[in-house]
Amino acid sequence: MMKKIIVILISVVLLSVNLFAQDSLLISQQLLQMNSSSLIHTSENPQLIENNKNYTVPIVISAGTNLAAAVPVYNHMTSAWGLPDGKFHFKNDWSGDNLALNDEISHLFVSYKLMQFFNSGYNFVGFSPKTAKILGIVETAFIVTAVEFPIDAFNPDQGFGISDLIFDYAGIAMAYMKITNPALKNWDIKTSLKSLSYSNKNVIGSNSEDYDNYIYWLTYRKSPAVFGLGYSTDHPQPYQVDKQFYLAIGTTVPDLVRLISPKIADKLNWMEVYYFNLKWNFATLK
């Protein structure tokens, strides 16, 4: 029963986000039409052209995509982490999970990339840049909050993670800052795997070995090179966690493509998520 309720809740909220966007856009169009006599001709006013766009197709595409993805995404998460079929409880996720903040950093990374992905997606289907950013923030915040409550909060093996949620919202804020601040254009957060042969088929981590296989990078681009400062963990023994720090030089698929065609590279920005690199583990703290 809880599973069905959560799936319905996710679907309803995702649809509401898109309907809210539709209502807002229709209201703005009506107000513009009511005041059209006091405005200069549409052909001379780019802002009026933007506000009078027909957003029916973008809304249908985005709403349909969100609703279609809600159930399989939820099923994938619960297959890795378990079902929310217990009582509400908190978890000691700051220092009690034996992951040395690897989990929190993964939350920051995922929310950061989700915000960028949704913003790009809503721009791609035809929403204005301002609306795309708003929808990206709202949808990302809803998803990461739903993961903590009710999904993790009622999962006997997980629990509501306050620090997880703080890092989630920090990731959204950082993505917004990067999108809106040209000075941050060459800065990014990326990930890479220590071992491709081990790579987790579920993508999302479900045990310490999964988390240990990811390195999270703060990167700076000097195209085509990308320099990185990375963090990861290792568990040489079941209850021992080592904190690993890395330096690296590498690149991404878009950076290599940009040498040939900047236009094609700009369409591949979503592939910047993975950082191909030569790394040096310069410090390990026990």
BELURDA-V776443 format. One record per backbone hydrogen bond with DSSP energy under -0.5 kcal/mol. NH is the residue of the N-H (numbers start at 1). CO is the residue of the C=O. Records with the same first field share a line. If there is no record, write none. Layout:
NH: CO ; CO
This chain:
5: 1
6: 2
7: 3
8: 4
9: 5
10: 6
11: 7
12: 8
13: 9
14: 10
15: 11
16: 12
17: 13
18: 14
19: 15
20: 16
21: 17
22: 18
23: 19
24: 20
25: 21
26: 22
27: 23
28: 24
29: 25
30: 26
31: 27
32: 28
33: 29
34: 30
35: 31
36: 33
38: 35
39: 36
44: 41
45: 42
48: 45
49: 45
50: 46
51: 47
52: 48
53: 50
55: 53
59: 55
60: 56
61: 57
62: 58
63: 59
64: 60
65: 61
66: 62
67: 63
68: 64
69: 65
70: 66
71: 67
72: 68
73: 69
74: 70
75: 71
76: 72
77: 73
78: 74
79: 75
80: 76
81: 77
82: 78
85: 83
86: 154
89: 153
91: 160
93: 91
96: 92
102: 99
105: 101
106: 102
107: 103
108: 104
109: 105
110: 106
111: 107
112: 108
113: 109
114: 110
115: 111
116: 112
117: 113
118: 114
119: 115
120: 116
121: 117
122: 118
123: 119
124: 120
125: 121
126: 122 ; 123
127: 122
132: 128
133: 129
134: 130
135: 131
136: 132
137: 133
138: 134
139: 135
140: 136
141: 137
142: 138
143: 139
144: 140
145: 141
146: 142
147: 143
148: 144
149: 145
151: 146
152: 147
153: 148
154: 150
155: 152
156: 154
158: 155
159: 152
160: 89
162: 160
165: 161
166: 162
167: 163
168: 164
169: 165
170: 166
171: 167
172: 168
173: 169
174: 170
175: 171
176: 172
177: 173
178: 174
179: 175
180: 176
181: 177
182: 180
184: 181
185: 182
187: 184
188: 219
190: 217
191: 273
192: 215
194: 213
199: 195
203: 200
204: 202
211: 207
212: 208
213: 209 ; 210
214: 211
215: 192
216: 231
217: 190
218: 229
219: 188 ; 217
220: 227
221: 186
222: 225
225: 222
226: 250
227: 220
228: 248
229: 218
230: 246
231: 216
232: 244
234: 242
236: 234
237: 240
240: 237
242: 234
243: 285
244: 232 ; 242
245: 283
246: 230
247: 280
248: 228
249: 278
250: 226
251: 276
256: 252
257: 253
258: 254
259: 255 ; 256
260: 257
261: 257
265: 261
266: 262
267: 263 ; 264
268: 265
269: 266
271: 268
272: 269
273: 270
274: 271
275: 191
276: 251 ; 274
278: 249
279: 277
280: 247
282: 245 ; 280
283: 245
285: 243
286: 284
